[in-house]
Amino acid sequence: MNAFFSAVGDGPGDRASARERLDAERRDTEARIAALHSDFDAIVEANALVAVDDEHDPEGSSTAFERAHTASLLARARDHLAEVDRALERLERGDYGRCERCGEPIPPGRLEVRPAATTCVRCAAGAGR
């Protein structure tokens, strides 16, 4: 029996609830990626309209920082989307909700807060996450 379903019940509603949370997380993440991509494009476009001399342009360094920061947020959002997709795959395989390190069930509360979680609280704390 699946650890997630043995921890919170094995009815179809439990699986549907997990799917709903993961689908909502996926939609939110896709929207964040679209917004960040738009922000990044706007930064690049605005930068193309002005001098590109970051060293001598007083706003050049802040523009470079803003571009790098937005690119970093975009990369993190894309990584999170991949985590959500892997969680959906685990749900389909039937092993969603089991800690990948110790094999114990991930508490339902943790899965509600972090639907794509792959570790229980104890293992996550041990990994310094």
Backbone as XML, in Angstrom:
<?xml version="1.0"?>
<chain id="A" units="angstrom">
  <residue number="1" name="MET">
    <atom name="N" x="0.849" y="-1.185" z="0.000"/>
    <atom name="CA" x="0.000" y="0.000" z="0.000"/>
    <atom name="C" x="0.886" y="1.236" z="0.000"/>
  </residue>
  <residue number="2" name="ASN">
    <atom name="N" x="0.496" y="2.241" z="-0.675"/>
    <atom name="CA" x="1.225" y="3.488" z="-0.811"/>
    <atom name="C" x="1.325" y="4.193" z="0.538"/>
  </residue>
  <residue number="3" name="ALA">
    <atom name="N" x="2.498" y="4.750" z="0.846"/>
    <atom name="CA" x="2.711" y="5.426" z="2.122"/>
    <atom name="C" x="1.805" y="6.637" z="2.272"/>
  </residue>
  <residue number="4" name="PHE">
    <atom name="N" x="1.619" y="7.382" z="1.210"/>
    <atom name="CA" x="0.761" y="8.564" z="1.286"/>
    <atom name="C" x="-0.650" y="8.150" z="1.642"/>
  </residue>
  <residue number="5" name="PHE">
    <atom name="N" x="-1.162" y="7.165" z="0.937"/>
    <atom name="CA" x="-2.540" y="6.770" z="1.153"/>
    <atom name="C" x="-2.701" y="6.017" z="2.461"/>
  </residue>
  <residue number="6" name="SER">
    <atom name="N" x="-1.683" y="5.295" z="2.909"/>
    <atom name="CA" x="-1.796" y="4.624" z="4.194"/>
    <atom name="C" x="-1.738" y="5.644" z="5.327"/>
  </residue>
  <residue number="7" name="ALA">
    <atom name="N" x="-1.102" y="6.787" z="5.085"/>
    <atom name="CA" x="-0.998" y="7.811" z="6.119"/>
    <atom name="C" x="-2.269" y="8.650" z="6.224"/>
  </residue>
  <residue number="8" name="VAL">
    <atom name="N" x="-2.944" y="8.889" z="5.106"/>
    <atom name="CA" x="-4.112" y="9.770" z="5.140"/>
    <atom name="C" x="-5.370" y="9.096" z="4.639"/>
  </residue>
  <residue number="9" name="GLY">
    <atom name="N" x="-5.310" y="7.847" z="4.342"/>
    <atom name="CA" x="-6.462" y="7.127" z="3.810"/>
    <atom name="C" x="-6.209" y="6.743" z="2.371"/>
  </residue>
  <residue number="10" name="ASP">
    <atom name="N" x="-6.836" y="5.664" z="1.945"/>
    <atom name="CA" x="-6.545" y="5.189" z="0.590"/>
    <atom name="C" x="-7.734" y="5.326" z="-0.346"/>
  </residue>
  <residue number="11" name="GLY">
    <atom name="N" x="-8.650" y="6.195" z="-0.005"/>
    <atom name="CA" x="-9.817" y="6.394" z="-0.861"/>
    <atom name="C" x="-9.490" y="7.221" z="-2.089"/>
  </residue>
  <residue number="12" name="PRO">
    <atom name="N" x="-10.362" y="7.129" z="-3.076"/>
    <atom name="CA" x="-10.139" y="7.898" z="-4.297"/>
    <atom name="C" x="-10.111" y="9.402" z="-4.055"/>
  </residue>
  <residue number="13" name="GLY">
    <atom name="N" x="-10.809" y="9.865" z="-3.028"/>
    <atom name="CA" x="-10.795" y="11.289" z="-2.700"/>
    <atom name="C" x="-9.428" y="11.767" z="-2.261"/>
  </residue>
  <residue number="14" name="ASP">
    <atom name="N" x="-8.680" y="10.887" z="-1.560"/>
    <atom name="CA" x="-7.344" y="11.255" z="-1.109"/>
    <atom name="C" x="-6.405" y="11.424" z="-2.298"/>
  </residue>
  <residue number="15" name="ARG">
    <atom name="N" x="-6.488" y="10.504" z="-3.230"/>
    <atom name="CA" x="-5.661" y="10.586" z="-4.439"/>
    <atom name="C" x="-6.068" y="11.807" z="-5.256"/>
  </residue>
  <residue number="16" name="ALA">
    <atom name="N" x="-7.379" y="12.043" z="-5.354"/>
    <atom name="CA" x="-7.875" y="13.204" z="-6.096"/>
    <atom name="C" x="-7.420" y="14.499" z="-5.427"/>
  </residue>
  <residue number="17" name="SER">
    <atom name="N" x="-7.424" y="14.519" z="-4.098"/>
    <atom name="CA" x="-6.988" y="15.703" z="-3.364"/>
    <atom name="C" x="-5.507" y="15.983" z="-3.620"/>
  </residue>
  <residue number="18" name="ALA">
    <atom name="N" x="-4.698" y="14.937" z="-3.601"/>
    <atom name="CA" x="-3.268" y="15.099" z="-3.887"/>
    <atom name="C" x="-3.073" y="15.602" z="-5.310"/>
  </residue>
  <residue number="19" name="ARG">
    <atom name="N" x="-3.808" y="15.042" z="-6.244"/>
    <atom name="CA" x="-3.710" y="15.475" z="-7.647"/>
    <atom name="C" x="-4.113" y="16.941" z="-7.772"/>
  </residue>
  <residue number="20" name="GLU">
    <atom name="N" x="-5.191" y="17.340" z="-7.088"/>
    <atom name="CA" x="-5.642" y="18.738" z="-7.143"/>
    <atom name="C" x="-4.567" y="19.682" z="-6.619"/>
  </residue>
  <residue number="21" name="ARG">
    <atom name="N" x="-3.947" y="19.314" z="-5.491"/>
    <atom name="CA" x="-2.883" y="20.161" z="-4.935"/>
    <atom name="C" x="-1.713" y="20.269" z="-5.905"/>
  </residue>
  <residue number="22" name="LEU">
    <atom name="N" x="-1.313" y="19.141" z="-6.478"/>
    <atom name="CA" x="-0.187" y="19.153" z="-7.419"/>
    <atom name="C" x="-0.537" y="19.918" z="-8.693"/>
  </residue>
  <residue number="23" name="ASP">
    <atom name="N" x="-1.747" y="19.734" z="-9.191"/>
    <atom name="CA" x="-2.166" y="20.471" z="-10.390"/>
    <atom name="C" x="-2.202" y="21.975" z="-10.116"/>
  </residue>
  <residue number="24" name="ALA">
    <atom name="N" x="-2.697" y="22.365" z="-8.942"/>
    <atom name="CA" x="-2.734" y="23.786" z="-8.575"/>
    <atom name="C" x="-1.316" y="24.338" z="-8.455"/>
  </residue>
  <residue number="25" name="GLU">
    <atom name="N" x="-0.437" y="23.558" z="-7.842"/>
    <atom name="CA" x="0.966" y="23.975" z="-7.708"/>
    <atom name="C" x="1.607" y="24.136" z="-9.085"/>
  </residue>
  <residue number="26" name="ARG">
    <atom name="N" x="1.270" y="23.234" z="-9.992"/>
    <atom name="CA" x="1.816" y="23.300" z="-11.353"/>
    <atom name="C" x="1.307" y="24.553" z="-12.070"/>
  </residue>
  <residue number="27" name="ARG">
    <atom name="N" x="0.013" y="24.833" z="-11.957"/>
    <atom name="CA" x="-0.552" y="26.036" z="-12.595"/>
    <atom name="C" x="0.082" y="27.307" z="-12.033"/>
  </residue>
  <residue number="28" name="ASP">
    <atom name="N" x="0.210" y="27.374" z="-10.712"/>
    <atom name="CA" x="0.820" y="28.549" z="-10.074"/>
    <atom name="C" x="2.263" y="28.737" z="-10.539"/>
  </residue>
  <residue number="29" name="THR">
    <atom name="N" x="2.991" y="27.637" z="-10.622"/>
    <atom name="CA" x="4.390" y="27.707" z="-11.038"/>
    <atom name="C" x="4.510" y="28.112" z="-12.499"/>
  </residue>
  <residue number="30" name="GLU">
    <atom name="N" x="3.641" y="27.581" z="-13.338"/>
    <atom name="CA" x="3.656" y="27.985" z="-14.753"/>
    <atom name="C" x="3.351" y="29.472" z="-14.894"/>
  </residue>
  <residue number="31" name="ALA">
    <atom name="N" x="2.408" y="29.984" z="-14.103"/>
    <atom name="CA" x="2.079" y="31.413" z="-14.142"/>
    <atom name="C" x="3.271" y="32.249" z="-13.673"/>
  </residue>
  <residue number="32" name="ARG">
    <atom name="N" x="3.961" y="31.777" z="-12.627"/>
    <atom name="CA" x="5.148" y="32.490" z="-12.134"/>
    <atom name="C" x="6.242" y="32.506" z="-13.194"/>
  </residue>
  <residue number="33" name="ILE">
    <atom name="N" x="6.432" y="31.379" z="-13.889"/>
    <atom name="CA" x="7.431" y="31.309" z="-14.955"/>
    <atom name="C" x="7.084" y="32.291" z="-16.072"/>
  </residue>
  <residue number="34" name="ALA">
    <atom name="N" x="5.823" y="32.336" z="-16.462"/>
    <atom name="CA" x="5.403" y="33.260" z="-17.526"/>
    <atom name="C" x="5.651" y="34.709" z="-17.110"/>
  </residue>
  <residue number="35" name="ALA">
    <atom name="N" x="5.315" y="35.051" z="-15.868"/>
    <atom name="CA" x="5.518" y="36.418" z="-15.383"/>
    <atom name="C" x="7.001" y="36.763" z="-15.322"/>
  </residue>
  <residue number="36" name="LEU">
    <atom name="N" x="7.820" y="35.838" z="-14.824"/>
    <atom name="CA" x="9.259" y="36.088" z="-14.744"/>
    <atom name="C" x="9.877" y="36.196" z="-16.129"/>
  </residue>
  <residue number="37" name="HIS">
    <atom name="N" x="9.413" y="35.373" z="-17.043"/>
    <atom name="CA" x="9.918" y="35.433" z="-18.414"/>
    <atom name="C" x="9.586" y="36.794" z="-19.020"/>
  </residue>
  <residue number="38" name="SER">
    <atom name="N" x="8.383" y="37.269" z="-18.778"/>
    <atom name="CA" x="7.969" y="38.588" z="-19.260"/>
    <atom name="C" x="8.826" y="39.689" z="-18.629"/>
  </residue>
  <residue number="39" name="ASP">
    <atom name="N" x="9.063" y="39.585" z="-17.324"/>
    <atom name="CA" x="9.920" y="40.555" z="-16.631"/>
    <atom name="C" x="11.325" y="40.550" z="-17.216"/>
  </residue>
  <residue number="40" name="PHE">
    <atom name="N" x="11.867" y="39.350" z="-17.431"/>
    <atom name="CA" x="13.219" y="39.228" z="-17.977"/>
    <atom name="C" x="13.294" y="39.862" z="-19.362"/>
  </residue>
  <residue number="41" name="ASP">
    <atom name="N" x="12.312" y="39.564" z="-20.200"/>
    <atom name="CA" x="12.284" y="40.144" z="-21.550"/>
    <atom name="C" x="12.206" y="41.669" z="-21.492"/>
  </residue>
  <residue number="42" name="ALA">
    <atom name="N" x="11.427" y="42.199" z="-20.557"/>
    <atom name="CA" x="11.302" y="43.652" z="-20.411"/>
    <atom name="C" x="12.626" y="44.276" z="-19.977"/>
  </residue>
  <residue number="43" name="ILE">
    <atom name="N" x="13.341" y="43.604" z="-19.086"/>
    <atom name="CA" x="14.642" y="44.103" z="-18.635"/>
    <atom name="C" x="15.622" y="44.125" z="-19.801"/>
  </residue>
  <residue number="44" name="VAL">
    <atom name="N" x="15.660" y="43.042" z="-20.552"/>
    <atom name="CA" x="16.565" y="42.957" z="-21.700"/>
    <atom name="C" x="16.208" y="44.022" z="-22.730"/>
  </residue>
  <residue number="45" name="GLU">
    <atom name="N" x="14.918" y="44.183" z="-22.994"/>
    <atom name="CA" x="14.480" y="45.176" z="-23.980"/>
    <atom name="C" x="14.820" y="46.591" z="-23.518"/>
  </residue>
  <residue number="46" name="ALA">
    <atom name="N" x="14.572" y="46.895" z="-22.257"/>
    <atom name="CA" x="14.885" y="48.224" z="-21.728"/>
    <atom name="C" x="16.384" y="48.478" z="-21.779"/>
  </residue>
  <residue number="47" name="ASN">
    <atom name="N" x="17.165" y="47.459" z="-21.508"/>
    <atom name="CA" x="18.617" y="47.589" z="-21.534"/>
    <atom name="C" x="19.117" y="47.812" z="-22.961"/>
  </residue>
  <residue number="48" name="ALA">
    <atom name="N" x="18.438" y="47.240" z="-23.932"/>
    <atom name="CA" x="18.847" y="47.394" z="-25.331"/>
    <atom name="C" x="18.608" y="48.816" z="-25.821"/>
  </residue>
  <residue number="49" name="LEU">
    <atom name="N" x="17.715" y="49.534" z="-25.172"/>
    <atom name="CA" x="17.388" y="50.897" z="-25.600"/>
    <atom name="C" x="18.344" y="51.945" z="-25.041"/>
  </residue>
  <residue number="50" name="VAL">
    <atom name="N" x="19.191" y="51.537" z="-24.108"/>
    <atom name="CA" x="20.145" y="52.470" z="-23.497"/>
    <atom name="C" x="21.559" y="51.966" z="-23.719"/>
  </residue>
  <residue number="51" name="ALA">
    <atom name="N" x="22.508" y="52.744" z="-23.269"/>
    <atom name="CA" x="23.913" y="52.341" z="-23.395"/>
    <atom name="C" x="24.139" y="51.024" z="-22.667"/>
  </residue>
  <residue number="52" name="VAL">
    <atom name="N" x="25.013" y="50.209" z="-23.193"/>
    <atom name="CA" x="25.253" y="48.886" z="-22.627"/>
    <atom name="C" x="26.544" y="48.846" z="-21.813"/>
  </residue>
  <residue number="53" name="ASP">
    <atom name="N" x="27.099" y="49.980" z="-21.501"/>
    <atom name="CA" x="28.361" y="50.054" z="-20.774"/>
    <atom name="C" x="28.081" y="49.947" z="-19.277"/>
  </residue>
  <residue number="54" name="ASP">
    <atom name="N" x="27.979" y="48.720" z="-18.773"/>
    <atom name="CA" x="27.659" y="48.499" z="-17.358"/>
    <atom name="C" x="28.675" y="49.147" z="-16.422"/>
  </residue>
  <residue number="55" name="GLU">
    <atom name="N" x="29.926" y="49.201" z="-16.847"/>
    <atom name="CA" x="30.981" y="49.710" z="-15.983"/>
    <atom name="C" x="30.866" y="51.216" z="-15.758"/>
  </residue>
  <residue number="56" name="HIS">
    <atom name="N" x="30.512" y="51.958" z="-16.798"/>
    <atom name="CA" x="30.481" y="53.416" z="-16.692"/>
    <atom name="C" x="29.077" y="53.991" z="-16.566"/>
  </residue>
  <residue number="57" name="ASP">
    <atom name="N" x="28.082" y="53.222" z="-16.842"/>
    <atom name="CA" x="26.692" y="53.676" z="-16.738"/>
    <atom name="C" x="26.240" y="53.490" z="-15.293"/>
  </residue>
  <residue number="58" name="PRO">
    <atom name="N" x="25.819" y="54.572" z="-14.615"/>
    <atom name="CA" x="25.425" y="54.435" z="-13.210"/>
    <atom name="C" x="24.289" y="53.435" z="-12.994"/>
  </residue>
  <residue number="59" name="GLU">
    <atom name="N" x="23.437" y="53.252" z="-13.976"/>
    <atom name="CA" x="22.344" y="52.292" z="-13.826"/>
    <atom name="C" x="22.704" y="50.927" z="-14.391"/>
  </residue>
  <residue number="60" name="GLY">
    <atom name="N" x="23.843" y="50.834" z="-15.029"/>
    <atom name="CA" x="24.240" y="49.576" z="-15.660"/>
    <atom name="C" x="24.389" y="48.438" z="-14.678"/>
  </residue>
  <residue number="61" name="SER">
    <atom name="N" x="25.014" y="48.713" z="-13.531"/>
    <atom name="CA" x="25.217" y="47.631" z="-12.564"/>
    <atom name="C" x="23.895" y="47.186" z="-11.951"/>
  </residue>
  <residue number="62" name="SER">
    <atom name="N" x="22.987" y="48.135" z="-11.705"/>
    <atom name="CA" x="21.693" y="47.726" z="-11.148"/>
    <atom name="C" x="20.875" y="46.966" z="-12.187"/>
  </residue>
  <residue number="63" name="THR">
    <atom name="N" x="21.006" y="47.344" z="-13.458"/>
    <atom name="CA" x="20.314" y="46.612" z="-14.522"/>
    <atom name="C" x="20.876" y="45.202" z="-14.638"/>
  </residue>
  <residue number="64" name="ALA">
    <atom name="N" x="22.197" y="45.085" z="-14.551"/>
    <atom name="CA" x="22.825" y="43.764" z="-14.618"/>
    <atom name="C" x="22.383" y="42.903" z="-13.436"/>
  </residue>
  <residue number="65" name="PHE">
    <atom name="N" x="22.313" y="43.511" z="-12.243"/>
    <atom name="CA" x="21.860" y="42.774" z="-11.069"/>
    <atom name="C" x="20.415" y="42.322" z="-11.244"/>
  </residue>
  <residue number="66" name="GLU">
    <atom name="N" x="19.568" y="43.235" z="-11.714"/>
    <atom name="CA" x="18.150" y="42.912" z="-11.909"/>
    <atom name="C" x="17.983" y="41.773" z="-12.917"/>
  </residue>
  <residue number="67" name="ARG">
    <atom name="N" x="18.763" y="41.825" z="-13.978"/>
    <atom name="CA" x="18.706" y="40.772" z="-14.997"/>
    <atom name="C" x="19.158" y="39.430" z="-14.404"/>
  </residue>
  <residue number="68" name="ALA">
    <atom name="N" x="20.258" y="39.444" z="-13.667"/>
    <atom name="CA" x="20.768" y="38.206" z="-13.058"/>
    <atom name="C" x="19.799" y="37.668" z="-12.006"/>
  </residue>
  <residue number="69" name="HIS">
    <atom name="N" x="19.228" y="38.562" z="-11.221"/>
    <atom name="CA" x="18.283" y="38.148" z="-10.179"/>
    <atom name="C" x="17.039" y="37.511" z="-10.800"/>
  </residue>
  <residue number="70" name="THR">
    <atom name="N" x="16.501" y="38.141" z="-11.824"/>
    <atom name="CA" x="15.312" y="37.607" z="-12.492"/>
    <atom name="C" x="15.629" y="36.275" z="-13.164"/>
  </residue>
  <residue number="71" name="ALA">
    <atom name="N" x="16.807" y="36.166" z="-13.770"/>
    <atom name="CA" x="17.210" y="34.899" z="-14.395"/>
    <atom name="C" x="17.314" y="33.797" z="-13.345"/>
  </residue>
  <residue number="72" name="SER">
    <atom name="N" x="17.823" y="34.137" z="-12.162"/>
    <atom name="CA" x="17.936" y="33.160" z="-11.080"/>
    <atom name="C" x="16.556" y="32.713" z="-10.594"/>
  </residue>
  <residue number="73" name="LEU">
    <atom name="N" x="15.644" y="33.663" z="-10.418"/>
    <atom name="CA" x="14.278" y="33.318" z="-10.004"/>
    <atom name="C" x="13.593" y="32.452" z="-11.053"/>
  </residue>
  <residue number="74" name="LEU">
    <atom name="N" x="13.835" y="32.752" z="-12.316"/>
    <atom name="CA" x="13.258" y="31.972" z="-13.408"/>
    <atom name="C" x="13.793" y="30.542" z="-13.393"/>
  </residue>
  <residue number="75" name="ALA">
    <atom name="N" x="15.091" y="30.391" z="-13.175"/>
    <atom name="CA" x="15.687" y="29.050" z="-13.107"/>
    <atom name="C" x="15.114" y="28.262" z="-11.929"/>
  </residue>
  <residue number="76" name="ARG">
    <atom name="N" x="14.956" y="28.923" z="-10.781"/>
    <atom name="CA" x="14.383" y="28.240" z="-9.611"/>
    <atom name="C" x="12.944" y="27.819" z="-9.871"/>
  </residue>
  <residue number="77" name="ALA">
    <atom name="N" x="12.178" y="28.672" z="-10.537"/>
    <atom name="CA" x="10.783" y="28.334" z="-10.846"/>
    <atom name="C" x="10.720" y="27.152" z="-11.806"/>
  </residue>
  <residue number="78" name="ARG">
    <atom name="N" x="11.620" y="27.121" z="-12.781"/>
    <atom name="CA" x="11.654" y="25.988" z="-13.717"/>
    <atom name="C" x="12.043" y="24.698" z="-12.995"/>
  </residue>
  <residue number="79" name="ASP">
    <atom name="N" x="12.988" y="24.797" z="-12.066"/>
    <atom name="CA" x="13.369" y="23.623" z="-11.273"/>
    <atom name="C" x="12.181" y="23.130" z="-10.447"/>
  </residue>
  <residue number="80" name="HIS">
    <atom name="N" x="11.433" y="24.071" z="-9.869"/>
    <atom name="CA" x="10.267" y="23.687" z="-9.064"/>
    <atom name="C" x="9.208" y="23.011" z="-9.933"/>
  </residue>
  <residue number="81" name="LEU">
    <atom name="N" x="9.015" y="23.516" z="-11.143"/>
    <atom name="CA" x="8.058" y="22.892" z="-12.058"/>
    <atom name="C" x="8.466" y="21.446" z="-12.335"/>
  </residue>
  <residue number="82" name="ALA">
    <atom name="N" x="9.757" y="21.212" z="-12.516"/>
    <atom name="CA" x="10.244" y="19.846" z="-12.733"/>
    <atom name="C" x="9.983" y="18.982" z="-11.496"/>
  </residue>
  <residue number="83" name="GLU">
    <atom name="N" x="10.141" y="19.550" z="-10.289"/>
    <atom name="CA" x="9.849" y="18.808" z="-9.055"/>
    <atom name="C" x="8.371" y="18.428" z="-8.989"/>
  </residue>
  <residue number="84" name="VAL">
    <atom name="N" x="7.505" y="19.354" z="-9.362"/>
    <atom name="CA" x="6.063" y="19.084" z="-9.350"/>
    <atom name="C" x="5.733" y="17.989" z="-10.361"/>
  </residue>
  <residue number="85" name="ASP">
    <atom name="N" x="6.345" y="18.057" z="-11.535"/>
    <atom name="CA" x="6.110" y="17.020" z="-12.550"/>
    <atom name="C" x="6.567" y="15.648" z="-12.054"/>
  </residue>
  <residue number="86" name="ARG">
    <atom name="N" x="7.704" y="15.619" z="-11.345"/>
    <atom name="CA" x="8.171" y="14.337" z="-10.784"/>
    <atom name="C" x="7.208" y="13.839" z="-9.704"/>
  </residue>
  <residue number="87" name="ALA">
    <atom name="N" x="6.635" y="14.761" z="-8.922"/>
    <atom name="CA" x="5.651" y="14.369" z="-7.904"/>
    <atom name="C" x="4.403" y="13.792" z="-8.564"/>
  </residue>
  <residue number="88" name="LEU">
    <atom name="N" x="3.979" y="14.379" z="-9.669"/>
    <atom name="CA" x="2.829" y="13.834" z="-10.407"/>
    <atom name="C" x="3.143" y="12.433" z="-10.930"/>
  </residue>
  <residue number="89" name="GLU">
    <atom name="N" x="4.378" y="12.223" z="-11.373"/>
    <atom name="CA" x="4.784" y="10.882" z="-11.825"/>
    <atom name="C" x="4.744" y="9.892" z="-10.665"/>
  </residue>
  <residue number="90" name="ARG">
    <atom name="N" x="5.224" y="10.330" z="-9.476"/>
    <atom name="CA" x="5.181" y="9.444" z="-8.305"/>
    <atom name="C" x="3.740" y="9.112" z="-7.940"/>
  </residue>
  <residue number="91" name="LEU">
    <atom name="N" x="2.855" y="10.085" z="-8.066"/>
    <atom name="CA" x="1.440" y="9.853" z="-7.775"/>
    <atom name="C" x="0.878" y="8.798" z="-8.720"/>
  </residue>
  <residue number="92" name="GLU">
    <atom name="N" x="1.215" y="8.895" z="-9.988"/>
    <atom name="CA" x="0.747" y="7.914" z="-10.978"/>
    <atom name="C" x="1.326" y="6.523" z="-10.713"/>
  </residue>
  <residue number="93" name="ARG">
    <atom name="N" x="2.591" y="6.465" z="-10.284"/>
    <atom name="CA" x="3.239" y="5.176" z="-9.996"/>
    <atom name="C" x="2.728" y="4.563" z="-8.698"/>
  </residue>
  <residue number="94" name="GLY">
    <atom name="N" x="2.185" y="5.420" z="-7.832"/>
    <atom name="CA" x="1.679" y="4.917" z="-6.560"/>
    <atom name="C" x="2.659" y="5.035" z="-5.413"/>
  </residue>
  <residue number="95" name="ASP">
    <atom name="N" x="3.779" y="5.757" z="-5.596"/>
    <atom name="CA" x="4.721" y="5.900" z="-4.486"/>
    <atom name="C" x="4.854" y="7.352" z="-4.013"/>
  </residue>
  <residue number="96" name="TYR">
    <atom name="N" x="3.856" y="8.164" z="-4.306"/>
    <atom name="CA" x="3.821" y="9.541" z="-3.816"/>
    <atom name="C" x="3.600" y="9.513" z="-2.307"/>
  </residue>
  <residue number="97" name="GLY">
    <atom name="N" x="4.339" y="10.360" z="-1.588"/>
    <atom name="CA" x="4.153" y="10.465" z="-0.148"/>
    <atom name="C" x="5.095" y="9.608" z="0.671"/>
  </residue>
  <residue number="98" name="ARG">
    <atom name="N" x="6.057" y="8.970" z="0.034"/>
    <atom name="CA" x="7.048" y="8.171" z="0.749"/>
    <atom name="C" x="8.397" y="8.884" z="0.650"/>
  </residue>
  <residue number="99" name="CYS">
    <atom name="N" x="9.075" y="9.016" z="1.775"/>
    <atom name="CA" x="10.378" y="9.673" z="1.826"/>
    <atom name="C" x="11.385" y="8.908" z="0.970"/>
  </residue>
  <residue number="100" name="GLU">
    <atom name="N" x="12.073" y="9.618" z="0.099"/>
    <atom name="CA" x="13.056" y="8.981" z="-0.775"/>
    <atom name="C" x="14.323" y="8.580" z="-0.036"/>
  </residue>
  <residue number="101" name="ARG">
    <atom name="N" x="14.530" y="9.084" z="1.183"/>
    <atom name="CA" x="15.740" y="8.743" z="1.937"/>
    <atom name="C" x="15.524" y="7.573" z="2.890"/>
  </residue>
  <residue number="102" name="CYS">
    <atom name="N" x="14.495" y="7.685" z="3.728"/>
    <atom name="CA" x="14.307" y="6.658" z="4.755"/>
    <atom name="C" x="13.168" y="5.697" z="4.434"/>
  </residue>
  <residue number="103" name="GLY">
    <atom name="N" x="12.336" y="6.042" z="3.466"/>
    <atom name="CA" x="11.234" y="5.171" z="3.074"/>
    <atom name="C" x="9.981" y="5.303" z="3.922"/>
  </residue>
  <residue number="104" name="GLU">
    <atom name="N" x="10.024" y="6.161" z="4.930"/>
    <atom name="CA" x="8.856" y="6.358" z="5.798"/>
    <atom name="C" x="7.846" y="7.289" z="5.122"/>
  </residue>
  <residue number="105" name="PRO">
    <atom name="N" x="6.587" y="7.238" z="5.577"/>
    <atom name="CA" x="5.582" y="8.150" z="5.016"/>
    <atom name="C" x="5.923" y="9.613" z="5.312"/>
  </residue>
  <residue number="106" name="ILE">
    <atom name="N" x="5.680" y="10.468" z="4.345"/>
    <atom name="CA" x="5.811" y="11.910" z="4.548"/>
    <atom name="C" x="4.498" y="12.369" z="5.179"/>
  </residue>
  <residue number="107" name="PRO">
    <atom name="N" x="4.550" y="13.092" z="6.295"/>
    <atom name="CA" x="3.313" y="13.515" z="6.954"/>
    <atom name="C" x="2.402" y="14.304" z="6.008"/>
  </residue>
  <residue number="108" name="PRO">
    <atom name="N" x="1.100" y="14.051" z="6.081"/>
    <atom name="CA" x="0.147" y="14.747" z="5.208"/>
    <atom name="C" x="0.257" y="16.270" z="5.292"/>
  </residue>
  <residue number="109" name="GLY">
    <atom name="N" x="0.526" y="16.800" z="6.487"/>
    <atom name="CA" x="0.665" y="18.251" z="6.631"/>
    <atom name="C" x="1.812" y="18.804" z="5.804"/>
  </residue>
  <residue number="110" name="ARG">
    <atom name="N" x="2.907" y="18.064" z="5.754"/>
    <atom name="CA" x="4.053" y="18.498" z="4.932"/>
    <atom name="C" x="3.671" y="18.485" z="3.459"/>
  </residue>
  <residue number="111" name="LEU">
    <atom name="N" x="2.940" y="17.451" z="3.044"/>
    <atom name="CA" x="2.533" y="17.369" z="1.640"/>
    <atom name="C" x="1.522" y="18.454" z="1.281"/>
  </residue>
  <residue number="112" name="GLU">
    <atom name="N" x="0.737" y="18.902" z="2.260"/>
    <atom name="CA" x="-0.191" y="20.001" z="1.985"/>
    <atom name="C" x="0.572" y="21.294" z="1.744"/>
  </residue>
  <residue number="113" name="VAL">
    <atom name="N" x="1.627" y="21.511" z="2.527"/>
    <atom name="CA" x="2.417" y="22.735" z="2.404"/>
    <atom name="C" x="3.383" y="22.655" z="1.228"/>
  </residue>
  <residue number="114" name="ARG">
    <atom name="N" x="3.995" y="21.489" z="1.048"/>
    <atom name="CA" x="4.960" y="21.269" z="-0.039"/>
    <atom name="C" x="4.537" y="20.027" z="-0.813"/>
  </residue>
  <residue number="115" name="PRO">
    <atom name="N" x="3.602" y="20.174" z="-1.731"/>
    <atom name="CA" x="3.059" y="19.007" z="-2.437"/>
    <atom name="C" x="4.107" y="18.180" z="-3.181"/>
  </residue>
  <residue number="116" name="ALA">
    <atom name="N" x="5.221" y="18.791" z="-3.559"/>
    <atom name="CA" x="6.254" y="18.070" z="-4.306"/>
    <atom name="C" x="7.354" y="17.527" z="-3.395"/>
  </residue>
  <residue number="117" name="ALA">
    <atom name="N" x="7.143" y="17.569" z="-2.075"/>
    <atom name="CA" x="8.170" y="17.114" z="-1.135"/>
    <atom name="C" x="8.571" y="15.670" z="-1.416"/>
  </residue>
  <residue number="118" name="THR">
    <atom name="N" x="9.870" y="15.413" z="-1.311"/>
    <atom name="CA" x="10.381" y="14.058" z="-1.535"/>
    <atom name="C" x="10.936" y="13.442" z="-0.258"/>
  </residue>
  <residue number="119" name="THR">
    <atom name="N" x="11.008" y="14.248" z="0.811"/>
    <atom name="CA" x="11.558" y="13.744" z="2.066"/>
    <atom name="C" x="10.632" y="14.092" z="3.225"/>
  </residue>
  <residue number="120" name="CYS">
    <atom name="N" x="10.712" y="13.277" z="4.265"/>
    <atom name="CA" x="9.984" y="13.573" z="5.495"/>
    <atom name="C" x="10.698" y="14.733" z="6.199"/>
  </residue>
  <residue number="121" name="VAL">
    <atom name="N" x="10.085" y="15.270" z="7.219"/>
    <atom name="CA" x="10.653" y="16.414" z="7.929"/>
    <atom name="C" x="12.003" y="16.050" z="8.532"/>
  </residue>
  <residue number="122" name="ARG">
    <atom name="N" x="12.099" y="14.874" z="9.127"/>
    <atom name="CA" x="13.350" y="14.457" z="9.781"/>
    <atom name="C" x="14.498" y="14.406" z="8.788"/>
  </residue>
  <residue number="123" name="CYS">
    <atom name="N" x="14.271" y="13.795" z="7.631"/>
    <atom name="CA" x="15.333" y="13.685" z="6.626"/>
    <atom name="C" x="15.645" y="15.037" z="5.996"/>
  </residue>
  <residue number="124" name="ALA">
    <atom name="N" x="14.628" y="15.862" z="5.811"/>
    <atom name="CA" x="14.860" y="17.198" z="5.249"/>
    <atom name="C" x="15.699" y="18.032" z="6.213"/>
  </residue>
  <residue number="125" name="ALA">
    <atom name="N" x="15.421" y="17.919" z="7.516"/>
    <atom name="CA" x="16.198" y="18.660" z="8.506"/>
    <atom name="C" x="17.632" y="18.153" z="8.545"/>
  </residue>
  <residue number="126" name="GLY">
    <atom name="N" x="17.806" y="16.860" z="8.383"/>
    <atom name="CA" x="19.144" y="16.280" z="8.373"/>
    <atom name="C" x="19.946" y="16.680" z="7.154"/>
  </residue>
  <residue number="127" name="ALA">
    <atom name="N" x="19.263" y="16.999" z="6.073"/>
    <atom name="CA" x="19.939" y="17.399" z="4.839"/>
    <atom name="C" x="20.208" y="18.895" z="4.823"/>
  </residue>
  <residue number="128" name="GLY">
    <atom name="N" x="19.745" y="19.609" z="5.857"/>
    <atom name="CA" x="19.965" y="21.041" z="5.924"/>
    <atom name="C" x="19.091" y="21.838" z="4.983"/>
  </residue>
  <residue number="129" name="ARG">
    <atom name="N" x="17.947" y="21.275" z="4.624"/>
    <atom name="CA" x="17.042" y="21.978" z="3.706"/>
    <atom name="C" x="16.182" y="22.938" z="4.451"/>
  </residue>
</chain>
